[in-house]
Amino acid sequence: MNVLDIAPVIPVSVIERAEDAAPVARALVAGGIPVIEVTMRSAAALDAIRAIADQVPEMVVGAGTVCTTDQVKRAVDAGSRFLVSPGATDQLLDALQDSGLPFLAGTATPSDMLRLLERGITEAKLFPATVVGGLDLLRAVYGPLPQLRFCPTGGVSPSTAREFLTLPNVGCVGGTWLTPRALVAARDWSKIALLASEAAGYRR
């Protein structure tokens, strides 16, 4: 499975109530986005991942904000099908590679990117994308590092997502706007499905 090629946008979701997880996932799938990154930023994250894996098998569920080796293990045990980290220490990279799952390790500099390439890793997350250079950085590193492909995340919006997706070294983008906390709290699944439908139409 190539995480970068599942959909133009990976929803980056903070789910506060595990009971909301499956409805959020179903709404995204209905809108044409069959992938979700559930961030490890809430106490309900692991239960949310487990609920999606059990109840919405057509959704490719991953764990985001994976920062420790223990979180790697717990995310795998919960049923994650891919992992995403905001950065990449050697210890964390060891755990990510040992997990057997696809993963997007966070990069922000050319040195970060070279560290991944030394391990044979060619797919990564750029984070926080708009802070570290965004479009200009990705254009600049494409020349010396054309073998790397990215999912820029952090500050990406509907208005900039399309431009990111025109770059040859961008497979998809990550964004929080598909599952905003207010809509999840209100359980407005139809609106989430509509946002997913719009994002699914972005050209890669």
N, C-alpha and C positions, 0 to 999 in steps of 0.2 A: 504493500500500500504506500502510495506517495501522498503524504499529507498536503503538499503544496498544490496538488492537482484535483482535489476533491471538489472545491468550490472557489469562486473568486474571492469570497470573504469568509474568514473563520470568525464566527461570533465569539467574543471574549466575554464570558458571563460570570457574574457574581450571584450565586443563588443562596439566599438566606434561609429558605425553607425547603427541606427535601421534597415535600409534597408538590412543590411547583416544578420540579425538575422534569418529570415526564411530560407535562403539558407544554412547557417551553420547548422541549425537543420536538414534540409532535407539530407544534406551530411552525418551527423552522423547517422541518421536513415538508410540511404542506406548502410552504413558500418556495421550496426548491433548494434549500441549504441543508444538506444531510451531514453536517459536521458541527461540533460545538466544543469549545474549550471552556471547561468549568474550572475557574481559578480556585486555588487553595487559599482563598482569602476569607472564608467564612467557616464557621463550625460545622455547617451542613454540607460542605463541599464533597466529602467522601461519600456520604449517604446519597447526595444528588447524583454523583457519578454512578453509583451502584444502581440507583433507581432507573436511570436512563439505560444503562447496559442491560438491565433485566426486562424493562417494559417497552423500550423503543429500539429493538435490535437493528432497525434500518438506519439509525443514527450512529455515526462514528463519533464516539465521545472520547475526549481527551482531558487530561489534567494540566492546568496551567499554573504559573507561579510556583513551579517545583524548584525548591531552593536547597534541599538537603537530600542525602542518601536515604534517610528514613521516609521522606515524602515520596521518593521514587517507589519504594517498596509498597507503601500504603496505597498509592495511586494504582499500581499494578494489581494489587489484591482487590481493589474496589471494582475493577473491570475496565480501567482505562485502555484505550486502544492506541493512544499516542501520548507523548509527554512534551511539555513546553516549559522552558526555564527562562528567566530574565537575564541570566548571565551564565558563565561556564568556567568553573574552577576545574582543576584536574580531577579532584575527588568526585565532583558531581558528574563530570563527563564519564569517568569510569563507571559510575552507577547507571547512568543513562544508557551507555553502550551495553552494559551487562544485563539490562532489563529485557533485551530482545525486542523492544517496541520501537517503532519509528519515533523520532523526537526532533524538536527544533530547539537547539541551544541558542541562548541569547548572545548576540555580538553587538558591539558599538564602535569598534576600531578595526583597522587592518590587522593589527596584532592579534586581536580576538579571532579574526577570520583565518589567519595563518595557523593558529593553534588548532582550529578544527580541521583544516586541510592536512596537517601533519598526522591526524588520526584517520584520514580517509573520509571525513565528513564533508559533504558538499551541499547540504541543505540546512538553513539556519533561520533564526529570527533576528531582525534588526530592531533593537530596543534601547532606549525610547526613540523611535524612528525620527520624529520631527525635531527632537531636541539635538540629536547627534549629527544632523545634516540631511536626513530624509532623502529627497529626490537627488540632490546634488551629490551626496555621499555615494549613493548607489550608482549613479552615472560614473563617478570617479573611480570606484573600485572595479567596475566591469572590465576596464582595460587590462589591468594586471591580474585580475582574479575572475576570469569569465566562467570558470567551472562552478562557481558558487551561485546558488539561487536562494532567495530570501522571502520571508513573510514579514514585511515591515509592520510593526505594531507600536502604538503609543502616539496619540495625537492624530492618527489617521481618521478622516471624516468622510462622509459621502461625497463631499465636494473635491476631496483630494484622492480618493481611492482609485478613481478611473485613471488618473495620471500615473500613479504608482504602477498600475497594472499594464501600462504601455511599455514599461522598461523590460528589456530582455532578461534581466536577472531577478525579476520578481515573479513568483508563481501565484501568490495570493496575498491578501492583506488581512490583518486582524483588526477587529473593531468592536467597540462596546455599544455602538448605536443600534444594533439589531435587537438587543435584549436589555434596554435600559431598566434600571432598578424600579423606576416609577411604573412602567408597564407591567413588570413582573409582579410588583406589589399589588397592582390593581387587577392582576390576572386577565389582562387584555390580550388574550391569545390571538385574536383576529388581527389586531394591529401588528403584533410581532410577525405573524404570517405575511402581512402586507410588506413590512420592511424587508423580510427575507426575500420575497418575490422581487422587489426592486433590486436588491443586491445580487440576486442570482442572474440578473440581466446584464451585469457589468461585463464588458468585453475584456478578456485576458489576452 
